[in-house]
Amino acid sequence: MGRELLQALAELIGTFFFLFTAFSGAAAARRQSSLTGASGAQGGDSDYMTAAISFGFGLMVACWVTLRISGGALNPAVVLALALVRAMPLRKAALYIVAQICGGFLATGLVTALNPGSFLGANALTPGVSRAQVMFLEAIMTALLCLVVLFLAYEKHSSTMLAPTIIGLTVWVSHIVLIPYDGCSINPARAMAGALGQHNWHDMWIFVLGPFIGSFIAAGIFAFFKHFKYEQLVNPYADIDALYLHQVADPRGQRDHVLVAGRDPDGPPGC
């Protein structure tokens, strides 16, 4: 339990820095536009891209920081996907989710205290967009994010070291896609933190349910491909760190060479 609490603390700290950076970036973009006199399409485009970069790269950095402590989930939807594929016990998942929500609330509080303007960052439906459309958009982009986590971070292979970077880029792309529709959530902790900052809890259920539906979609896709042993479909030995020929004796006493993956039990440490 003590280890899980330490990891949950890392999730709280990581989520805090992620959302503090993200919300501060959005506020800074608006302030910069007002100081330089940018308005209309020019100011809006700048704020839009700055917000997307702040969320994507803020998560990337926070994920790198917490990766070796807690795994760098920083998102209740990601935690749910990991729990669904039995990569995380339910008790640990609950601790992570509570920690992430608390980290988001702390980030909102500090951004509100330090930012001279009004808080910017709550999710809300834009004109002409229905609740059903937003919910499915959130589900689809969250599913993409969770699939990146499951196939790139949870499944260990030679590309796993790039996981935080690819996760951050996925969040960046998701914000480019979703900001014009609802401000982009794909993270219930982020949605709750934004709602607290602007005191706007309207339609919150969409920004929680949509990402959680995405978790189920991603877990289903992952389980399907794992069932058919996807890792053996293309170049099954591509991600083996060490291959060696190890002599073994068969029942007839004859010796043969067989290909074994992993560490040679008869070799020195590090083989």
SULZI-V254193 format. One record per pair of residues at least 24 apart in sequence whose C-alpha atoms are under 10 Angstrom apart, sorted by the first residue. I is the first residue (numbers start at 1). GAP is how many residues later the second one is. Records with the same first field share a line. If there is no record, write none. Layout:
I: GAP, GAP
//
This chain:
1: 90, 91
3: 66, 67, 89
4: 66, 87, 88, 89, 91, 92
5: 65, 87, 90, 91, 94
6: 63, 64
7: 59, 61, 62, 63, 64, 65, 85, 88, 89, 92
8: 61, 62, 66, 84, 85, 86, 87, 88, 89, 90, 91, 92
9: 57, 60, 61, 86, 87, 90, 91, 93, 94
10: 52, 55, 56, 57, 58, 59, 60, 61, 62, 63, 64, 86, 89, 90, 93
11: 51, 52, 55, 56, 58, 59, 60, 61, 62, 63, 64, 84, 85, 86, 87, 88, 89, 90, 91, 92
12: 54, 62, 83, 84, 85, 86, 87, 88, 89, 90, 91, 92, 93, 94, 95
13: 49, 52, 53, 61, 86, 87, 89, 90, 91, 93, 94
14: 44, 45, 47, 48, 49, 50, 51, 52, 53, 56, 58, 59, 60, 85, 86, 89, 90
15: 43, 44, 47, 48, 51, 57, 58, 59, 60, 84, 85, 86, 87, 88, 89, 90, 91, 92, 174, 175
16: 46, 58, 83, 84, 85, 86, 87, 88, 89, 90, 91, 92, 94, 174
17: 41, 42, 44, 45, 46, 48, 86, 87, 89, 90
18: 36, 37, 38, 39, 40, 41, 42, 43, 44, 45, 56, 85, 86, 89, 172
19: 35, 36, 39, 40, 43, 55, 84, 85, 86, 87, 88, 89, 92, 102, 170, 171, 174, 175
20: 34, 35, 38, 83, 84, 85, 86, 87, 88, 89, 90, 91, 92
21: 30, 33, 34, 35, 36, 37, 38, 40, 41, 86, 90
22: 28, 29, 30, 31, 32, 33, 34, 35, 36, 37, 85, 89, 99, 168
23: 28, 31, 32, 35, 84, 85, 88, 89, 92, 96, 97, 98, 99, 167, 170, 171, 174
24: 27, 30, 31, 83, 84, 86, 87, 88, 90, 91, 95, 96, 97
25: 25, 26, 27, 28, 29, 30, 33, 95
26: 24, 25, 26, 27, 28, 29, 93, 94, 95
27: 24, 84, 85, 88, 89, 90, 91, 92, 93, 94
28: 87, 89, 92
29: 25
30: 87, 90
31: 84, 85, 86
48: 127, 128, 131, 132, 135
49: 123, 126, 127, 130
51: 70, 121, 124, 125, 128, 132
52: 117, 119, 120, 121, 122, 123, 124, 125, 126, 127, 131, 132
53: 115, 116, 118, 119, 120, 122, 123
54: 114, 117, 118, 121
55: 113, 114, 116, 117, 119, 120, 129
56: 109, 110, 111, 112, 113, 114, 115, 116, 117, 118, 119, 120
57: 107, 108, 110, 111, 112, 113, 114, 115
58: 110, 113, 114
59: 105, 106, 108, 109, 110, 112, 113
60: 103, 104, 105, 106, 107, 108, 109, 110, 111, 112
61: 103, 104, 107
62: 102, 106
63: 100, 101, 102, 104, 105
64: 97, 98, 99, 100, 101, 104
65: 99
66: 98
67: 86, 94, 96, 97
70: 26
71: 82, 83, 93
72: 77, 81, 91, 92
73: 24, 27, 73, 76, 80, 91
74: 25, 26, 27, 29, 30, 113, 115, 116
75: 24, 25, 26, 71, 111, 112, 113, 114, 115, 136
76: 24, 25, 110, 111, 112, 113, 114, 132, 135, 136, 139
77: 62, 65, 66, 68, 69, 109, 110, 111, 112, 131, 132, 133, 134, 135, 136, 137, 138, 139
78: 64, 65, 67, 68, 69, 70, 71, 72, 108, 109, 133, 134, 136, 137, 140, 141
79: 67, 70, 133, 136
80: 66, 131, 132, 133, 134, 135, 136, 139
81: 62, 65, 66, 68, 69, 131, 132, 133, 134, 135, 136, 137, 138, 139, 141
82: 64, 67, 68, 72, 133, 134, 136, 137
83: 132, 136
84: 131, 132, 134, 135, 136, 139
85: 65, 131, 133, 134, 135, 137, 138
86: 133
87: 63, 67
97: 91, 92
98: 91
99: 90
100: 87, 88, 89, 90, 93
101: 87, 88, 89, 90, 91, 92
102: 87, 90, 91
103: 86, 87, 90
104: 84, 85, 86, 87, 88, 89, 90, 92
105: 84, 85, 87, 88, 89, 90, 91, 92
106: 87
107: 83, 86, 87, 90
108: 82, 84, 85, 86, 87, 88, 89, 90
109: 84, 87, 88
111: 86
112: 85, 86
118: 79, 80
119: 75, 76, 77, 78, 79, 80
120: 74, 75, 77, 78
121: 62, 63, 64, 69, 70, 72, 73, 74, 75, 76, 77
122: 60, 61, 62, 63, 68, 69, 70, 71, 72, 73, 74, 75, 76, 77, 78, 79, 80, 82
123: 56, 58, 59, 60, 61, 62, 67, 68, 69, 70, 71, 72, 75, 77, 78, 79, 80, 81, 83, 84
124: 55, 57, 58, 59, 60, 61, 67, 70, 71, 76, 77, 78, 79, 80, 82, 83
125: 54, 55, 56, 57, 58, 59, 77, 78, 81
126: 53, 54, 55, 56, 57
127: 53, 54, 55
128: 53
129: 51, 52, 53
130: 51
131: 51, 72, 75, 76
132: 74, 78
133: 48
134: 44, 47, 48, 50, 72, 73, 76
135: 47, 51, 70, 71, 72, 73, 74, 75, 76, 78, 79
136: 70, 73, 74, 75, 77, 78
137: 37, 40, 41, 44, 45, 47, 49, 73, 74, 77
138: 36, 40, 43, 44, 46, 47, 48, 49, 68, 69, 70, 71, 72, 73, 74, 75, 76
139: 46, 47, 67, 68, 69, 70, 71, 72, 73, 74, 75, 76, 77, 78, 79
140: 34, 46, 70, 71, 73, 74, 75, 77, 78
141: 29, 30, 32, 33, 34, 36, 37, 43, 44, 45, 69, 70, 73
142: 28, 29, 32, 43, 44, 45, 68, 69, 70, 71, 72, 73, 74, 75, 76
143: 43, 67, 68, 69, 70, 71, 72, 73, 74, 75, 76, 77, 78
144: 26, 27, 30, 42, 70, 71, 73, 74
145: 24, 25, 26, 29, 41, 66, 69, 70, 73
146: 24, 40, 65, 68, 69, 70, 71, 72, 73, 76
147: 67, 68, 70, 71, 72, 73, 74, 75
148: 70
149: 69
150: 68, 69, 72
151: 71, 75
155: 76
156: 83
157: 74, 81, 82, 83, 84
158: 80, 81, 82, 83
159: 80
182: 25
185: 25, 26
186: 24, 25, 26, 28, 29
187: 24, 25
188: 24
237: 24
241: 30
242: 28, 29
243: 28
244: 27
//
